[in-house]
């Protein structure tokens, strides 16, 4: 933060949201899974290229100049936008003649017992399924809707920020051309002839690696927004996947003409339907043709109502992309994680049509847009992470996961039930792994790889997402100043939290004067705050409302900071669990600086918490081993000042350069200079101790970090209380709905967090608290395992989770 003096003599406090000269370099790909992609397409001066607002179009964005152009620049700019690639005209014939569709049709014909009707009707069924998935682009409708959306975005948001360096990086990836050696290897693998015998000069190389964008999903407007950004910046019109949104036939037809693609209805009924695998075969063939035609494909990894939870629809879309690369339909695919951040998300449509029985109509969308125009929603920000190779990711992941870790049932259950005293393993089990004898190219292995890819891309998208001013202010009011705070103190804490976020390599979605930014966020949160103007000191008292709705709204905005401080928050909750064991009546007391913690005990508690919570909820990379993550958490606690290493007397004597009284005995005689890796040396390292201290300039940091993770842990604790319900066994879908209703009744919320409810059920299944049992129906039943059928076992589970929770 700097102080500038303007011509009128007024001092303006200006904060610059970057360290030194450049902004933090965010969005780098994973060095563990994609080391060769680390240096690819990343602009050398990415931070210095600046931003532009995609919702502001001037005459410089057109080919014309003049006063009339300045008034018609939006229309002229939209009319000049080009579509680099489109769906081939013979797409239906290609899909029907693909080997996947023909194999499924032949299998169904053999199963029909010689009946001629299924043999003649499979092509009509395939064309009907394809028509339900997509439709040809309508360029006049696309340009008209883009012009309307441009006007709408300029009214809804103050700006729609887009980084020029990230855009340049994606444009370079879109023009990727492989080397001739790579083309030869792919042609030999796919048994395709090479046209290299011609004596004429080869034509100009064309890009042959398609792009697939993997994005977070904050609002139902995201699909139109990203499609508009791609279309306006020369990336083409993407094929945007539509998840669980229940649309009316007219709205569905309009979205298909604009590039929307839908999952076939038969895939949801594949288990009990009559078409078998025909919808899946048509979908896989369609995705292959989209990738071959170099059209960008946009896949949303989550649902707006379930953030940080990989949706089933995303897994269904990722599986055909993996099969296309595995079968050689395309040589490779470049994956680009995308992060979206809003000050206030336009969530008017999340209550209707998202999961309800009543479909969302076109008139409802128009009415929601008119209601949204009544107020400004602040700023929006779209970030692109570094593209990485899907082929490299699959190869590295298979080689790294050749040995599967132990399941949480063998790791956490003995600790919860108190039946083991051995060392805790630090290996994470794979989610829904295939059987040991599963073939490498089987559907189970492909499903597992799609889950791994989706979870990894979800953490990458969350890591590259910018932090908004509303998120910082909400986190301070909810987790640090629940009883109210003066505006001057809030500004000071805003600057502190801003610097802490930048140090952790996360970018900001705002810039400007500090006071203006705080007032901007308070104005957007005005419905859940009360402001008191204090006349004598000339300050303002900001008090959050005590209502459950206000707490839920502030918690929804402050959840964007959890991936930033996830490691420190896990370590802080582990420290709290150790303090509760030492001081049972600690409560909310300040940090006792005289307490010493053991390193092995702290690492043990950290490992327990990391094995309990899925990495997608925390924003951590799922590819990292737990022992590496726990050690990284310990290092970050030391760096942020919460822990200070305690040295023994021998260590002080050997390292202290202060002058000492002369003695006949030399101090270095006791030092062992031999290169020994004995067990005693490793035990000395593990037995290090740390003092708990209050960081300078960060009062209440431990309590703030614990409260930042407390909503997730409280949901897990309440889910453990839900196990007391006597309605067991029950189907998983009914169990998830009952759990959400239980959380809503206890919290008084009308919209409980669906992602947390689904994550708790998945964690309980992996831990061995719940297990599936076959049923006469298609869906298996969930019931409690033997240790948790008694109230004593359920009480131990709840006490285990409750030790990490900070009220």
C-alpha positions in Angstrom: 0.0 0.0 0.0 1.4 3.4 -0.9 0.3 7.0 -0.1 0.1 9.4 -3.0 -0.5 13.2 -2.7 -2.7 14.6 -5.5 -2.7 18.3 -6.7 -5.4 19.3 -4.3 -3.3 18.1 -1.3 -5.5 15.1 -0.5 -3.7 11.9 0.4 -4.9 8.8 -1.5 -4.1 5.4 -0.2 -3.5 3.3 -3.3 -2.7 -0.4 -3.1 -1.0 -2.2 -6.0 -2.3 -5.8 -6.2 1.1 -7.4 -7.1 4.4 -8.0 -5.4 7.2 -5.6 -6.4 6.6 -5.2 -10.2 4.6 -8.2 -11.4 1.5 -10.0 -10.4 1.8 -13.5 -9.0 2.4 -16.1 -11.7 -0.7 -18.3 -11.3 -2.0 -21.2 -13.3 1.2 -23.2 -13.9 0.6 -26.9 -14.7 1.5 -29.7 -12.3 5.2 -30.6 -12.4 4.4 -34.1 -11.0 1.8 -35.1 -13.6 2.9 -33.0 -16.6 6.6 -32.0 -16.3 7.2 -31.6 -20.0 4.2 -29.2 -20.4 5.7 -26.9 -17.7 7.6 -24.8 -20.2 5.1 -25.0 -23.0 3.0 -22.0 -24.1 3.8 -20.0 -21.0 4.4 -16.4 -22.0 7.7 -15.0 -20.7 6.2 -11.7 -19.8 2.8 -12.9 -18.8 2.4 -10.6 -15.8 3.2 -7.4 -17.7 0.7 -7.7 -20.5 -2.1 -6.2 -18.5 -5.9 -6.7 -18.6 -8.8 -5.8 -20.8 -12.5 -5.7 -20.3 -14.3 -8.0 -22.7 -17.6 -6.2 -22.2 -16.2 -2.9 -23.5 -16.0 -2.7 -27.3 -14.7 0.5 -29.1 -14.0 1.4 -32.7 -10.5 0.0 -32.2 -12.0 -3.4 -32.2 -13.4 -2.9 -35.7 -11.9 -2.3 -39.1 -13.6 1.1 -39.5 -13.2 4.5 -38.0 -15.4 7.5 -37.7 -18.2 9.0 -35.6 -20.8 6.6 -36.9 -18.6 3.7 -36.2 -18.3 4.8 -32.6 -22.0 4.5 -32.3 -22.3 1.2 -34.1 -19.0 -0.4 -32.9 -20.7 -3.2 -31.0 -22.7 -4.4 -34.0 -19.7 -4.0 -36.4 -17.4 -5.9 -34.1 -19.8 -8.8 -33.7 -20.3 -9.0 -37.4 -16.6 -9.3 -38.1 -15.9 -12.1 -35.6 -14.9 -15.3 -37.4 -15.5 -19.0 -36.8 -12.2 -20.8 -37.5 -13.7 -24.3 -37.3 -17.2 -25.8 -37.5 -18.8 -29.1 -37.5 -18.4 -31.0 -40.8 -21.5 -31.2 -42.9 -21.3 -35.0 -43.2 -21.3 -35.4 -39.4 -24.4 -37.7 -39.3 -22.8 -40.1 -41.8 -19.5 -40.1 -40.0 -21.2 -40.9 -36.7 -23.4 -43.7 -38.2 -20.4 -45.3 -40.0 -18.1 -45.2 -37.0 -16.9 -48.5 -35.7 -18.3 -47.9 -32.2 -21.9 -47.3 -33.4 -21.7 -50.2 -35.9 -20.4 -52.6 -33.3 -23.2 -51.7 -30.9 -25.8 -52.0 -33.7 -24.4 -55.4 -34.7 -24.5 -56.6 -31.0 -28.1 -55.5 -30.7 -29.0 -57.2 -34.0 -27.5 -60.5 -32.7 -29.4 -60.1 -29.5 -32.7 -59.6 -31.3 -32.7 -63.1 -32.6 -32.9 -62.3 -36.4 -35.7 -59.7 -36.1 -35.3 -57.3 -39.1 -36.9 -54.3 -37.4 -34.0 -53.6 -35.0 -31.5 -54.0 -37.9 -33.3 -51.4 -40.0 -34.1 -49.0 -37.1 -30.7 -48.6 -35.5 -29.6 -45.8 -37.9 -32.7 -43.8 -37.2 -32.2 -44.2 -33.5 -28.5 -43.1 -33.8 -29.6 -40.0 -35.8 -32.3 -39.2 -33.2 -29.7 -39.5 -30.4 -27.3 -37.3 -32.3 -30.0 -34.6 -32.9 -30.6 -34.6 -29.2 -26.9 -34.0 -28.5 -26.1 -31.2 -30.9 -27.3 -29.1 -33.8 -25.4 -27.2 -36.6 -24.4 -23.7 -35.6 -26.6 -20.9 -36.7 -24.3 -17.9 -37.4 -27.1 -15.3 -37.7 -28.6 -16.4 -34.4 -25.1 -16.6 -32.9 -24.2 -13.1 -33.9 -27.5 -11.7 -32.7 -27.2 -13.4 -29.3 -23.6 -12.2 -29.0 -24.7 -8.6 -29.6 -27.4 -9.0 -27.0 -25.1 -10.6 -24.5 -22.5 -7.9 -25.0 -25.1 -5.2 -24.1 -26.2 -7.3 -21.2 -22.7 -7.8 -19.8 -22.0 -4.1 -20.0 -25.1 -3.5 -17.9 -24.6 -6.3 -15.4 -20.9 -5.9 -14.5 -18.6 -3.0 -14.1 -16.0 -5.0 -16.1 -15.4 -8.5 -17.3 -11.6 -8.8 -16.9 -9.5 -11.0 -19.1 -5.7 -11.3 -18.9 -3.9 -10.5 -22.2 -1.0 -12.7 -21.3 -3.3 -15.7 -20.6 -5.2 -15.0 -23.8 -1.9 -15.0 -25.8 -0.9 -18.3 -24.1 -4.2 -20.0 -25.2 -4.0 -18.5 -28.7 -0.5 -20.1 -29.1 -1.8 -23.4 -27.9 -4.7 -23.2 -30.4 -2.2 -23.0 -33.3 -0.1 -25.9 -32.1 1.5 -28.0 -34.9 3.3 -31.2 -34.2 6.6 -32.1 -35.7 6.8 -34.5 -38.7 8.3 -37.2 -36.4 5.3 -37.0 -34.1 3.0 -37.2 -37.1 4.8 -40.3 -38.4 4.5 -42.0 -35.0 0.8 -41.2 -34.8 0.1 -42.4 -38.3 2.0 -45.7 -37.7 0.1 -46.2 -34.4 -3.2 -45.6 -36.1 -2.2 -47.5 -39.3 -2.9 -44.5 -41.5 -1.1 -43.8 -44.8 1.3 -40.9 -45.0 1.0 -38.6 -48.0 4.7 -37.8 -48.2 5.5 -39.2 -51.6 4.4 -36.1 -53.5 7.1 -33.9 -55.0 5.1 -30.8 -54.7 5.9 -28.5 -51.7 3.8 -29.3 -48.6 1.0 -27.0 -47.7 1.1 -24.7 -44.8 0.8 -26.6 -41.6 -2.5 -26.6 -39.9 -3.1 -27.0 -36.1 -3.7 -30.6 -35.3 -4.0 -30.6 -31.5 -7.5 -29.7 -30.3 -8.2 -27.7 -27.2 -10.5 -28.8 -24.4 -11.3 -26.3 -21.7 -12.1 -27.6 -18.2 -13.9 -24.9 -16.2 -15.4 -24.2 -12.8 -19.1 -23.4 -12.8 -20.3 -20.5 -10.6 -23.5 -19.5 -12.4 -25.8 -20.6 -15.3 -24.4 -17.6 -17.2 -21.0 -19.2 -17.4 -21.6 -21.1 -20.6 -22.8 -18.0 -22.5 -20.0 -15.9 -21.0 -17.2 -18.2 -22.0 -18.7 -18.9 -25.4 -18.9 -15.1 -26.0 -15.2 -14.6 -24.9 -13.9 -17.4 -27.2 -15.9 -16.1 -30.1 -14.8 -12.5 -29.6 -11.1 -13.3 -29.2 -10.5 -15.6 -32.2 -10.8 -18.9 -30.4 -13.9 -20.0 -32.3 -17.3 -21.0 -31.1 -16.9 -23.8 -28.5 -19.1 -26.7 -27.9 -20.4 -26.1 -24.4 -21.5 -29.0 -22.3 -24.8 -28.5 -20.5 -25.0 -30.4 -17.2 -28.1 -31.2 -15.2 -30.0 -28.1 -16.3 -33.6 -29.1 -17.1 -34.5 -27.0 -20.2 -37.7 -26.7 -22.1 -37.7 -27.9 -25.8 -37.5 -24.3 -27.1 -34.6 -23.3 -24.9 -32.8 -26.6 -25.6 -33.1 -26.0 -29.4 -31.8 -22.4 -29.0 -28.8 -23.5 -26.9 -27.9 -26.2 -29.4 -27.9 -23.6 -32.2 -25.5 -21.5 -30.2 -23.1 -24.4 -29.5 -24.6 -26.2 -26.5 -24.3 -29.9 -26.4 -26.4 -32.2 -24.1 -25.9 -35.7 -22.8 -28.2 -38.2 -24.5 -31.2 -39.1 -22.4 -30.5 -42.8 -23.0 -27.2 -42.7 -21.1 -29.1 -42.1 -17.8 -31.3 -45.1 -18.6 -28.5 -47.3 -20.0 -28.7 -49.7 -17.0 -32.3 -50.5 -17.5 -33.1 -49.1 -21.0 -33.6 -50.9 -24.2 -31.0 -49.1 -26.3 -28.1 -50.5 -24.3 -24.9 -48.8 -25.3 -26.1 -47.0 -28.4 -26.3 -43.5 -26.7 -22.8 -43.9 -25.3 -21.5 -45.0 -28.6 -23.1 -42.1 -30.4 -21.7 -39.7 -27.8 -18.2 -41.1 -28.1 -18.2 -40.9 -31.9 -19.5 -37.3 -31.8 -16.8 -36.3 -29.4 -14.2 -37.8 -31.7 -15.5 -35.9 -34.7 -15.5 -32.6 -32.7 -11.9 -33.2 -31.7 -10.9 -34.1 -35.3 -12.5 -30.9 -36.6 -10.4 -28.9 -34.1 -13.4 -27.3 -32.4 -12.9 -26.2 -28.9 -14.8 -28.2 -26.3 -15.8 -26.6 -23.0 -16.6 -29.0 -20.1 -17.9 -27.7 -16.8 -16.4 -29.8 -13.9 -19.0 -28.9 -11.3 -22.5 -27.6 -10.8 -23.3 -24.1 -9.4 -25.2 -25.7 -6.5 -22.3 -28.1 -5.7 -19.0 -26.2 -5.9 -15.7 -28.1 -5.6 -17.4 -31.5 -6.3 -16.8 -33.3 -9.6 -20.2 -33.7 -11.2 -21.3 -37.0 -12.8 -22.0 -35.2 -16.1 -18.4 -34.0 -16.2 -17.1 -37.6 -15.8 -19.4 -38.6 -18.7 -17.9 -36.0 -21.0 -14.3 -36.6 -19.9 -14.5 -40.4 -20.7 -15.0 -40.0 -24.5 -12.1 -37.5 -24.6 -9.9 -40.0 -23.0 -11.1 -42.8 -25.3 -10.4 -40.6 -28.3 -6.8 -40.2 -27.3 -6.4 -43.8 -26.3 -7.8 -45.2 -29.5 -5.8 -42.9 -31.7 -8.7 -40.8 -33.1 -6.6 -37.7 -32.3 -2.9 -37.6 -31.5 -3.2 -35.6 -28.3 -5.5 -33.1 -26.6 -4.4 -29.9 -24.8 -6.4 -29.3 -21.7 -6.8 -25.7 -20.4 -8.2 -25.3 -16.9 -10.5 -22.2 -16.6 -11.3 -20.3 -13.4 -14.3 -17.9 -13.1 -14.8 -15.4 -10.3 -17.7 -13.0 -9.6 -18.1 -10.3 -7.0 -21.8 -11.4 -7.0 -22.7 -14.4 -9.1 -25.9 -14.0 -11.2 -27.7 -16.9 -9.5 -31.3 -16.0 -10.3 -31.7 -19.3 -12.2 -30.1 -21.6 -9.7 -33.4 -22.2 -7.9 -35.5 -23.0 -10.9 -34.8 -25.6 -13.5 -31.4 -26.7 -12.2 -32.6 -29.9 -10.5 -36.4 -29.5 -10.3 -39.0 -31.3 -12.2 -40.3 -28.1 -13.9 -38.1 -27.3 -16.9 -36.5 -23.9 -17.4 -38.2 -22.0 -20.2 -37.0 -19.3 -22.4 -39.4 -16.7 -20.9 -38.0 -17.5 -17.4 -34.5 -16.8 -18.7 -35.6 -13.4 -20.1 -37.4 -12.5 -16.9 -34.3 -13.4 -14.9 -32.2 -11.2 -17.1 -34.6 -8.3 -16.6 -34.5 -8.7 -12.9 -30.7 -8.9 -12.9 -30.5 -5.5 -14.7 -31.9 -3.8 -11.6 -28.5 -3.9 -9.8 -24.9 -4.1 -10.7 -23.1 -7.3 -9.8 -19.6 -5.8 -9.4 -16.8 -7.3 -11.5 -16.2 -10.6 -13.2 -12.9 -12.3 -14.0 -12.0 -15.2 -16.2 -8.6 -16.8 -15.9 -6.9 -19.4 -18.1 -4.3 -21.8 -16.6 -1.4 -23.2 -18.5 -2.4 -25.8 -21.1 -1.0 -29.3 -20.6 -0.9 -32.5 -22.6 -3.6 -35.2 -21.9 -1.3 -37.9 -23.3 1.4 -36.9 -20.9 -1.0 -36.8 -18.0 -2.3 -40.3 -18.7 1.2 -41.8 -19.1 2.5 -40.2 -15.9 -0.6 -41.1 -13.9 -0.5 -44.7 -14.9 3.2 -45.1 -14.0 2.7 -43.2 -10.7 -0.3 -45.2 -9.6 1.0 -48.6 -10.4 0.9 -49.3 -6.6 -2.4 -48.4 -5.0 -2.3 -47.1 -1.5 -4.3 -48.5 1.4 -8.0 -47.6 1.6 -9.1 -45.2 4.4 -11.0 -48.1 5.9 -7.7 -49.6 7.0 -6.2 -46.2 7.9 -8.8 -44.1 9.7 -11.1 -46.7 11.3 -8.5 -48.1 13.7 -7.7 -44.6 14.9 -11.4 -43.7 15.3 -12.3 -46.9 17.1 -9.1 -46.9 19.1 -8.0 -50.4 18.1 -4.5 -49.7 16.8 -1.3 -48.1 18.0 1.0 -48.5 14.9 2.3 -45.7 12.7 -0.3 -44.1 10.4 0.2 -44.7 6.7 0.6 -41.7 4.4 -0.8 -43.1 1.2 -4.0 -42.0 -0.3 -6.3 -44.6 -1.8 -7.6 -44.2 -5.3 -11.3 -43.2 -5.7 -13.4 -46.1 -7.0 -10.4 -48.1 -8.3 -10.8 -51.0 -10.6 -10.3 -54.6 -9.5 -6.7 -55.9 -9.3 -7.1 -58.0 -12.5 -8.7 -55.3 -14.6 -7.3 -54.9 -18.1 -5.5 -51.6 -18.8 -7.9 -50.6 -21.6 -11.1 -51.6 -19.8 -14.1 -49.3 -19.1 -13.4 -49.4 -15.3 -9.8 -48.1 -15.9 -11.1 -45.4 -18.2 -13.7 -44.3 -15.6 -11.0 -44.2 -12.9 -8.8 -42.1 -15.2 -11.6 -39.7 -16.0 -12.2 -39.2 -12.2 -8.5 -38.6 -11.7 -8.4 -36.1 -14.5 -11.5 -34.3 -13.4 -10.3 -33.9 -9.8 -6.9 -32.7 -10.8 -8.4 -30.2 -13.3 -10.8 -29.0 -10.7 -8.0 -28.2 -8.3 -6.1 -26.5 -11.1 -9.1 -24.4 -12.0 -9.6 -23.4 -8.4 -5.9 -22.5 -8.1 -6.0 -20.1 -11.1 -9.2 -18.4 -10.0 -8.8 -14.8 -8.8 -9.9 -13.7 -5.4 -12.5 -10.9 -5.3 -12.9 -8.0 -2.9 -16.2 -9.3 -1.7 -14.6 -12.6 -0.8 -12.0 -11.0 1.3 -14.5 -8.7 3.1 -16.9 -11.6 3.7 -14.1 -13.7 5.2 -13.0 -10.9 7.6 -16.6 -10.2 8.7 -17.5 -13.9 9.2 -14.3 -15.4 10.6 -12.6 -12.5 12.3 -15.1 -9.8 13.2 -18.4 -11.5 13.9 -19.5 -8.9 16.5 -18.7 -5.9 14.3 -15.7 -3.8 13.3 -14.8 -0.2 12.6 -14.2 0.7 9.0 -10.6 1.8 9.7 -9.8 -1.6 11.3 -11.5 -3.4 8.4 -9.4 -1.5 5.9 -6.2 -2.5 7.8 -7.3 -6.2 7.9 -8.2 -6.0 4.2 -4.7 -4.9 3.3 -3.2 -7.6 5.6 -5.3 -10.4 4.1 -4.6 -9.1 0.6 -0.8 -9.3 1.2 -1.2 -12.8 2.7 -3.1 -13.9 -0.4 -0.6 -12.5 -2.8 2.3 -14.2 -1.0 0.6 -17.5 -1.6 0.7 -17.0 -5.3 -3.0 -16.2 -5.9 -4.1 -13.2 -8.0 -6.7 -10.6 -7.3 -9.7 -9.7 -9.4 -9.6 -6.0 -8.6 -7.4 -2.9 -8.3 -8.0 0.6 -7.1 -8.0 2.7 -3.9 -8.2 0.8 -0.7 -11.1 2.8 0.8 -13.0 2.6 -2.5 -12.6 -1.2 -2.7 -13.8 -1.8 0.8 -16.8 0.5 0.2 -17.5 -1.4 -3.0 -17.6 -4.7 -1.3 -19.7 -3.4 1.6 -22.2 -1.9 -0.9 -22.6 -5.3 -2.6 -23.1 -7.0 0.8 -25.4 -4.2 2.1 -28.4 -6.5 2.4 -26.7 -8.5 5.1 -24.9 -5.7 7.0 -25.8 -2.8 9.3 -23.7 0.4 9.1 -23.6 2.9 12.0 -22.0 6.3 11.3 -20.2 7.4 14.5 -20.1 11.2 14.6 -17.3 12.0 17.2 -14.6 9.7 15.8 -15.8 10.1 12.2 -15.7 6.4 11.6 -18.2 3.7 10.5 -19.2 0.6 12.5 -19.8 -2.4 10.3 -22.0 -5.1 12.0 -23.0 -8.3 10.2 -26.5 -9.5 10.7 -27.1 -12.4 13.0 -29.6 -14.1 10.7 -28.8 -17.5 9.2 -29.3 -16.2 5.7 -26.6 -13.5 6.3 -24.2 -16.1 7.7 -24.8 -18.4 4.7 -24.3 -15.6 2.2 -21.0 -14.5 3.8 -19.9 -18.1 4.0 -20.6 -18.7 0.4 -18.4 -15.7 -0.6 -15.6 -16.4 1.9 -15.4 -20.0 0.6 -13.3 -18.7 -2.3 -10.4 -18.1 0.2 -10.3 -21.7 1.4 -8.1 -23.0 -1.5 -5.7 -20.1 -0.8 -5.2 -20.9 2.9 -6.2 -24.6 2.8 -2.8 -25.9 3.9 -2.5 -23.5 6.8 -6.1 -24.1 7.8 -5.5 -27.9 8.0 -2.4 -27.3 10.1 -4.3 -24.9 12.4 -7.1 -27.4 13.0 -4.5 -30.1 13.8 -2.9 -27.7 16.3 -6.3 -27.1 17.8 -6.9 -30.9 18.2 -3.5 -31.2 20.0 -4.3 -28.2 22.3 -7.7 -29.8 23.2 -5.8 -32.9 24.3 -3.4 -30.9 26.4 -5.9 -28.3 27.6 -9.5 -29.6 27.6 -10.9 -26.3 28.7 -9.1 -24.2 26.2 -12.2 -22.9 24.3 -11.5 -19.7 22.3 -8.6 -18.5 24.4 -5.7 -16.8 22.6 -2.6 -18.6 21.5 -0.6 -19.8 24.5 3.0 -19.0 23.6 4.4 -21.3 26.3 3.0 -24.6 24.8 5.4 -26.8 23.0 4.2 -29.3 20.3 5.9 -32.4 19.0 6.6 -32.7 15.3 5.5 -36.3 15.0 2.3 -35.7 16.9 1.5 -32.7 14.7 2.2 -34.6 11.5 0.0 -37.5 12.8 -3.0 -35.1 13.4 -2.4 -33.5 10.0 -2.4 -36.8 8.2 -5.6 -37.8 9.9 -7.3 -34.7 8.8 -6.0 -35.0 5.2 -7.3 -38.5 5.0 -10.7 -37.4 6.3 -11.3 -34.5 3.9 -11.1 -35.0 0.1 -8.6 -32.8 -1.7 -11.2 -31.4 -4.0 -12.9 -29.6 -1.1 -9.7 -28.1 0.0 -8.4 -27.1 -3.4 -5.3 -29.3 -3.0 -3.7 -31.3 -5.7 -4.8 -35.0 -5.4 -1.6 -36.3 -7.0 0.6 -35.3 -4.1 1.3 -38.0 -1.4 -0.1 -37.2 2.0 3.3 -37.3 3.7 4.6 -34.6 1.3 1.4 -32.6 1.9 1.7 -32.9 5.7 5.4 -31.8 5.6 4.5 -28.9 3.3 1.8 -27.9 5.8 4.3 -27.9 8.6 6.7 -25.8 6.6 3.9 -23.2 5.8 3.0 -23.0 9.5 6.6 -22.1 10.3 6.7 -19.6 7.5 3.5 -17.8 8.5 4.9 -17.5 12.1 2.5 -19.8 14.0 5.3 -22.3 14.9 8.9 -21.7 16.0 11.4 -24.5 16.1 12.7 -25.1 19.6 16.5 -25.9 19.8 18.1 -28.1 22.4 21.1 -26.9 24.4 23.5 -28.9 22.3 22.1 -27.3 19.1 22.5 -23.8 20.7 26.1 -24.6 21.7 27.1 -25.8 18.3 25.5 -23.0 16.3 25.8 -20.0 18.7 28.7 -17.7 17.5 28.6 -15.7 20.7 32.0 -15.5 22.6 32.4 -18.0 25.4 34.9 -18.4 28.2 38.0 -20.4 27.2 38.1 -24.0 28.3 40.4 -26.9 27.7 37.6 -29.0 26.1 36.9 -28.1 22.5 33.2 -27.8 21.6 33.6 -29.5 18.3 34.8 -32.7 19.8 31.2 -33.7 20.5 30.1 -33.1 16.9 29.7 -36.2 14.7 31.2 -35.6 11.3 30.6 -39.1 10.0 28.2 -39.7 7.1 25.8 -42.0 8.9 22.1 -42.6 8.3 21.4 -44.4 11.5 18.0 -44.7 13.0 19.0 -42.5 16.0 19.6 -39.6 13.6 16.2 -40.0 12.0 14.6 -40.2 15.5 16.3 -37.0 16.5 14.8 -35.3 13.4 11.3 -36.7 14.1 11.5 -35.6 17.7 11.7 -32.0 16.9 9.5 -29.6 18.9 7.9 -26.4 18.1 6.6 -23.5 20.2 3.3 -22.0 19.4 3.5 -18.3 18.9 1.5 -15.3 17.7 2.7 -14.0 14.4 3.8 -10.3 14.3 1.3 -8.2 12.5 -1.3 -11.1 12.3 -3.2 -11.2 15.6 -5.7 -14.0 15.8 -4.3 -15.9 12.8 -4.8 -19.3 14.4 -8.4 -18.7 15.2 -9.1 -17.2 11.7 -7.6 -20.3 10.0 -9.6 -22.7 12.1 -12.8 -20.8 11.4 -12.0 -20.8 7.7 -12.2 -24.6 7.6 -14.9 -25.0 10.3 -17.9 -24.9 7.9 -16.6 -28.1 6.1 -15.8 -29.8 9.4 -19.1 -28.9 11.0 -20.9 -30.4 8.0 -19.0 -33.6 8.5 -19.8 -33.6 12.2 -23.5 -33.1 11.5 -23.4 -35.8 8.9 -22.1 -38.1 11.6 -25.1 -37.1 13.7 -27.3 -38.0 10.7 -26.2 -41.6 11.1 -28.4 -41.8 14.1 -31.5 -41.8 11.9 -33.2 -45.2 12.0 -34.0 -45.4 8.3 -31.3 -47.9 7.2 -30.7 -49.3 4.7 -31.7 -46.9 1.9 -30.7 -46.0 -1.6 -27.8 -43.5 -2.1 -29.9 -40.9 -3.9 -32.5 -41.0 -1.1 -29.8 -40.9 1.5 -28.2 -37.8 -0.1 -31.6 -36.0 -0.2 -32.4 -36.9 3.4 -28.9 -35.7 4.5 -29.4 -32.3 2.8 -32.8 -32.0 4.4 -31.3 -32.9 7.8 -28.6 -30.2 7.3 -31.2 -27.6 6.3 -33.4 -28.4 9.3 -30.6 -28.1 11.7 -29.1 -25.0 10.2 -32.3 -23.3 9.2 -31.1 -23.0 5.6 -33.3 -23.3 2.6 -30.3 -24.1 0.3 -27.7 -26.4 2.0 -24.4 -26.9 0.3 -25.0 -30.0 -1.9 -21.3 -30.6 -2.5 -20.5 -31.0 1.2 -23.4 -33.4 1.6 -22.3 -35.6 -1.3 -18.6 -35.4 -0.2 -19.5 -36.7 3.3 -21.4 -39.6 1.9 -18.4 -40.5 -0.4 -16.0 -40.2 2.5 -18.1 -42.4 4.8 -18.2 -45.0 2.1 -14.4 -44.9 1.6 -13.8 -45.0 5.3 -16.0 -48.0 5.8 -18.8 -46.3 7.8 -21.3 -47.0 5.1 -21.2 -49.9 2.6 -23.3 -50.8 -0.4 -25.5 -53.9 -0.5 -27.2 -55.3 -3.6 -30.9 -54.8 -3.9 -33.6 -56.1 -6.3 -33.7 -52.6 -7.9 -30.9 -51.2 -10.0 -29.5 -48.9 -7.3 -27.7 -50.5 -4.4 -28.6 -49.8 -0.8 -26.5 -48.1 1.8 -26.3 -49.4 5.3 -24.1 -49.0 8.3 -21.2 -51.3 8.9 -21.0 -53.4 12.0 -18.8 -51.1 14.2 -21.1 -48.1 13.7 -24.4 -49.8 14.3 -24.0 -49.1 17.9 -24.3 -45.7 19.4 -20.8 -46.0 20.9 -19.2 -46.4 17.5 -21.1 -43.4 16.1 -20.2 -41.4 19.1 -16.5 -42.1 18.5 -16.8 -41.0 14.9 -18.5 -37.8 15.9 -15.9 -37.1 18.6 -13.1 -37.7 16.2 -14.4 -35.1 13.8 -15.4 -32.7 16.5 -11.8 -32.4 17.8 -10.9 -30.4 14.7 -13.9 -28.0 14.7 -13.6 -24.4 15.9 -16.9 -22.7 16.8 
